[in-house]
Amino acid sequence: MDDIPELSVADVAARLGQPGFFVFDNNGASRWKRGHVPGAKHLNPYEFSADELPADRTATLVFYCSGPG
């Protein structure tokens, strides 16, 4: 996964709400309910379909969770 770029918190905050920029929270439902990045969509990393992702293949997708990886 070395070829996947990382964004800083400041980078994400600056781009929230911009067209073509999507944020996905991969935490469990209980953690999602306690709090998440504004505008983030909850996405279960074990059970999701391509329909839950943007159709735009040039979009920037940000995934985050509280896990060690």
KAVEN-V910711 format. One record per residue. N is the residue number from 1. RES is the residue in three letters. SS is DSSP state (H for helix, E for strand, C for the rest). PSI is psi in radians with two decimals (999 if undefined). D_FIRST is the distance of its C-alpha to the first C-alpha in whole Angstrom. Layout:
n=N res=RES ss=SS psi=PSI d_first=D_FIRST
n=N res=RES ss=SS psi=PSI d_first=D_FIRST
This chain:
n=1 res=MET ss=C psi=0.26 d_first=0
n=2 res=ASP ss=C psi=-0.38 d_first=4
n=3 res=ASP ss=C psi=0.03 d_first=5
n=4 res=ILE ss=C psi=2.07 d_first=6
n=5 res=PRO ss=C psi=2.59 d_first=9
n=6 res=GLU ss=C psi=2.55 d_first=10
n=7 res=LEU ss=C psi=2.53 d_first=14
n=8 res=SER ss=C psi=2.90 d_first=17
n=9 res=VAL ss=H psi=-0.71 d_first=19
n=10 res=ALA ss=H psi=-0.69 d_first=22
n=11 res=ASP ss=H psi=-0.81 d_first=20
n=12 res=VAL ss=H psi=-0.81 d_first=19
n=13 res=ALA ss=H psi=-0.69 d_first=23
n=14 res=ALA ss=H psi=-0.46 d_first=24
n=15 res=ARG ss=H psi=-0.10 d_first=23
n=16 res=LEU ss=C psi=2.33 d_first=24
n=17 res=GLY ss=C psi=-0.13 d_first=26
n=18 res=GLN ss=C psi=2.57 d_first=25
n=19 res=PRO ss=C psi=2.46 d_first=26
n=20 res=GLY ss=C psi=0.21 d_first=22
n=21 res=PHE ss=E psi=2.05 d_first=20
n=22 res=PHE ss=E psi=2.39 d_first=19
n=23 res=VAL ss=E psi=2.30 d_first=18
n=24 res=PHE ss=E psi=2.23 d_first=18
n=25 res=ASP ss=E psi=2.09 d_first=19
n=26 res=ASN ss=C psi=0.36 d_first=17
n=27 res=ASN ss=C psi=2.91 d_first=19
n=28 res=GLY ss=C psi=2.83 d_first=22
n=29 res=ALA ss=H psi=-0.66 d_first=26
n=30 res=SER ss=H psi=-0.69 d_first=28
n=31 res=ARG ss=H psi=-0.70 d_first=25
n=32 res=TRP ss=H psi=-0.78 d_first=25
n=33 res=LYS ss=H psi=-0.52 d_first=29
n=34 res=ARG ss=H psi=-0.44 d_first=29
n=35 res=GLY ss=C psi=2.58 d_first=27
n=36 res=HIS ss=C psi=2.93 d_first=24
n=37 res=VAL ss=C psi=2.32 d_first=23
n=38 res=PRO ss=C psi=2.26 d_first=26
n=39 res=GLY ss=C psi=-0.11 d_first=25
n=40 res=ALA ss=C psi=2.59 d_first=22
n=41 res=LYS ss=E psi=2.37 d_first=23
n=42 res=HIS ss=E psi=2.30 d_first=22
n=43 res=LEU ss=C psi=2.03 d_first=20
n=44 res=ASN ss=C psi=2.04 d_first=20
n=45 res=PRO ss=C psi=-0.25 d_first=16
n=46 res=TYR ss=C psi=-0.30 d_first=18
n=47 res=GLU ss=C psi=1.46 d_first=21
n=48 res=PHE ss=C psi=2.80 d_first=20
n=49 res=SER ss=C psi=2.89 d_first=21
n=50 res=ALA ss=H psi=-0.44 d_first=20
n=51 res=ASP ss=H psi=-0.35 d_first=24
n=52 res=GLU ss=H psi=-0.14 d_first=22
n=53 res=LEU ss=C psi=2.71 d_first=20
n=54 res=PRO ss=C psi=2.53 d_first=21
n=55 res=ALA ss=C psi=-0.43 d_first=23
n=56 res=ASP ss=C psi=1.90 d_first=22
n=57 res=ARG ss=C psi=-0.10 d_first=19
n=58 res=THR ss=C psi=-0.02 d_first=19
n=59 res=ALA ss=C psi=2.69 d_first=19
n=60 res=THR ss=E psi=2.16 d_first=16
n=61 res=LEU ss=E psi=2.22 d_first=15
n=62 res=VAL ss=E psi=2.19 d_first=14
n=63 res=PHE ss=E psi=2.39 d_first=13
n=64 res=TYR ss=E psi=2.75 d_first=14
n=65 res=CYS ss=C psi=3.09 d_first=16
n=66 res=SER ss=C psi=0.12 d_first=18
n=67 res=GLY ss=C psi=2.95 d_first=16
n=68 res=PRO ss=C psi=-0.32 d_first=14
n=69 res=GLY ss=C psi=999 d_first=11
